[in-house]
Amino acid sequence: MAEKISSFRTLNTLDEFSRYTSAYDEIEGKRLMKKCVKLRPGAAYSGKQGFDYFEGIAQETTGSTGICMHLLTVPPGGRAKAHKHEDHETAIYVISGSAKMYWGERLEHIMETSAGDLIYIPAGTPHLPFNDGTRTAVAVVARTDPKEQESVVLMPELEAQISE
């Protein structure tokens, strides 16, 4: 009788994932299909941009090959460094709070965002998000970069464009 393989797996910690080394089911050495993986945001890491992100969907955690998705919280007064994602698009859904984002070649534009907004940032677009409100902003960030931080390019030369 053939072994029944579950297509779903729940991983509760990054340590548990590291012990689970393949995103594929295998029977007798034959590769079958990729597994579905469910994560719950837990540990946080500091991104090059200057924000802390909760670990989420990425090549390092799930074996994804074309996307990453993370939960971001930006406290009042929080501000990223000016940056761009060289070859990857970004989509953001604001869950709660509000924030603003400078964007453009010289960060000459400003976008105000609040809960319920969906934001699209084209690949290679310089931007600098910040929270000048009194409540923590919470958002889901998805990017077409499975390694999440790989395409981040800091742009310190644009920092002087912004006066606080």
C-alpha positions as CSV (number, residue, x, y, z in Angstrom):
1,M,0.0,0.0,0.0
2,A,1.3,3.4,-1.0
3,E,2.3,5.8,1.8
4,K,-0.2,8.7,2.2
5,I,1.5,12.0,2.0
6,S,0.0,15.2,3.6
7,S,0.1,18.2,1.3
8,F,0.0,20.6,4.3
9,R,2.5,21.1,7.1
10,T,2.4,23.6,10.0
11,L,5.8,25.0,11.1
12,N,5.6,26.9,14.3
13,T,9.2,28.1,14.6
14,L,12.2,28.8,12.4
15,D,14.1,26.1,14.3
16,E,11.4,23.6,13.3
17,F,11.7,24.7,9.7
18,S,15.5,24.3,9.7
19,R,15.0,20.7,10.8
20,Y,12.5,20.3,7.9
21,T,14.9,20.7,5.0
22,S,12.8,20.0,1.9
23,A,9.8,21.8,0.6
24,Y,9.0,18.6,-1.4
25,D,7.4,15.4,-0.5
26,E,9.4,12.3,-1.4
27,I,8.5,8.6,-1.6
28,E,11.3,6.2,-2.3
29,G,13.5,9.0,-3.5
30,K,11.1,10.3,-6.1
31,R,10.2,14.0,-5.9
32,L,6.5,14.6,-5.9
33,M,5.0,18.0,-5.3
34,K,5.9,21.0,-3.2
35,K,4.4,21.2,0.2
36,C,2.1,23.9,1.4
37,V,3.6,25.6,4.5
38,K,1.8,27.6,7.2
39,L,3.8,30.0,9.4
40,R,2.8,32.2,12.3
41,P,4.9,35.4,12.6
42,G,7.1,35.1,15.6
43,A,10.7,36.2,15.7
44,A,11.7,39.5,14.2
45,Y,14.7,40.6,12.3
46,S,16.2,44.0,11.4
47,G,16.1,44.8,7.7
48,K,18.7,46.9,5.9
49,Q,16.0,49.6,5.5
50,G,16.0,50.3,9.3
51,F,12.7,48.6,10.2
52,D,12.1,45.3,12.1
53,Y,10.1,42.7,10.3
54,F,8.4,39.6,11.6
55,E,9.7,36.5,9.8
56,G,7.2,35.3,7.2
57,I,7.1,33.7,3.8
58,A,10.5,33.7,2.2
59,Q,12.9,31.4,0.5
60,E,14.7,30.9,3.8
61,T,11.6,29.9,5.7
62,T,9.3,28.1,3.2
63,G,11.4,27.5,0.1
64,S,9.4,30.1,-1.9
65,T,10.9,30.9,-5.3
66,G,9.1,34.0,-6.4
67,I,7.6,35.9,-3.5
68,C,8.1,36.9,0.1
69,M,5.5,38.2,2.6
70,H,6.1,39.7,6.0
71,L,4.3,41.5,8.8
72,L,5.7,45.0,9.5
73,T,5.1,47.2,12.5
74,V,6.2,50.8,12.5
75,P,6.0,52.6,15.8
76,P,5.2,56.3,16.1
77,G,8.3,58.2,15.0
78,G,9.7,55.1,13.1
79,R,11.4,55.9,9.8
80,A,13.1,53.7,7.2
81,K,16.3,54.6,5.4
82,A,15.9,55.8,1.8
83,H,16.1,52.7,-0.4
84,K,14.8,50.8,-3.4
85,H,14.3,47.2,-4.4
86,E,16.3,46.9,-7.5
87,D,14.4,44.3,-9.5
88,H,11.4,43.6,-7.4
89,E,7.9,45.0,-7.1
90,T,6.3,45.6,-3.6
91,A,2.7,45.4,-2.5
92,I,1.6,46.6,0.9
93,Y,-1.7,46.3,2.8
94,V,-2.1,48.6,5.7
95,I,-3.9,46.7,8.5
96,S,-4.0,49.4,11.1
97,G,-2.6,52.9,11.9
98,S,-1.3,55.3,9.3
99,A,2.0,56.2,7.8
100,K,3.5,58.3,5.0
101,M,6.0,57.5,2.3
102,Y,8.3,59.7,0.3
103,W,8.9,58.3,-3.2
104,G,10.4,59.2,-6.5
105,E,13.9,59.7,-8.0
106,R,14.5,62.5,-5.5
107,L,11.8,61.5,-3.0
108,E,9.8,64.4,-4.3
109,H,6.4,62.8,-3.9
110,I,4.6,62.0,-0.7
111,M,1.8,59.4,-0.2
112,E,-0.3,59.2,2.9
113,T,-1.6,55.8,3.8
114,S,-4.0,54.4,6.4
115,A,-5.8,51.2,7.4
116,G,-7.4,49.5,4.4
117,D,-5.1,51.0,1.8
118,L,-3.2,48.9,-0.7
119,I,0.1,50.3,-2.0
120,Y,2.1,49.3,-5.0
121,I,5.8,50.3,-5.4
122,P,7.3,49.5,-8.8
123,A,10.7,47.8,-9.0
124,G,13.6,50.3,-8.7
125,T,11.5,53.1,-7.2
126,P,13.3,55.0,-4.4
127,H,11.1,55.4,-1.3
128,L,11.3,56.2,2.4
129,P,8.3,55.2,4.6
130,F,7.8,56.8,8.1
131,N,5.2,57.0,10.8
132,D,4.6,60.5,12.0
133,G,1.4,59.5,13.8
134,T,0.6,58.6,17.4
135,R,-0.3,54.9,16.8
136,T,1.8,52.0,15.6
137,A,1.2,51.2,11.9
138,V,0.9,47.6,11.0
139,A,1.1,46.3,7.4
140,V,1.5,43.1,5.4
141,V,4.4,43.6,2.9
142,A,4.8,41.3,-0.1
143,R,7.6,41.4,-2.7
144,T,8.6,39.5,-5.8
145,D,11.9,38.8,-4.1
146,P,11.9,35.4,-2.4
147,K,15.0,36.3,-0.4
148,E,13.3,39.5,0.9
149,Q,16.5,41.5,1.6
150,E,18.5,40.5,-1.5
151,S,17.4,43.4,-3.7
152,V,17.5,46.2,-1.1
153,V,19.7,49.0,-2.2
154,L,20.2,51.8,0.4
155,M,20.3,55.3,-1.0
156,P,21.9,57.5,1.7
157,E,22.4,60.3,-0.9
158,L,18.6,60.8,-0.8
159,E,18.5,61.2,3.0
160,A,19.4,64.9,2.7
161,Q,16.3,65.5,0.5
162,I,14.0,65.0,3.4
163,S,13.8,67.6,6.1
164,E,12.1,66.7,9.4
